[in-house]
């Protein structure tokens, strides 16, 4: 079926942390470029920051505060997504079962019904 809610939340948190860790240097360069403290080329800016401030101290400045927001947010997003998906899937299954039980107009019409049409010899 599906994962339990705790596992889903944990997977969401882990995915958020991996995504944040991967993209954080780009976000830092983007924020610095918005205030005019960076080169036009993001990769050049990253190299300059890494050389002058260090990889972790420079490119991951503010990362600790960021993950305080990202981890719970990603966990809740995954949990809500999976819960809504399960709810809608269950409703769709019930709807499909109800529709299968309703006769089609062709089956209801005594003239057009396949049983009313004589077979050809």
Buried (B, 14 or more C-beta within 10 A) or exposed (E): EEEEEEEBBBBBBBBBBEEBBEEBBBBBBEEBBEEEEBBEEBEEBBEBBBEEEEEEEBBBBEBEEBBEEBBBBBBBBBBEEBEEEEEEEEEEEEEEEEEEEEEEEEEEEEEEEEEEEEEEE
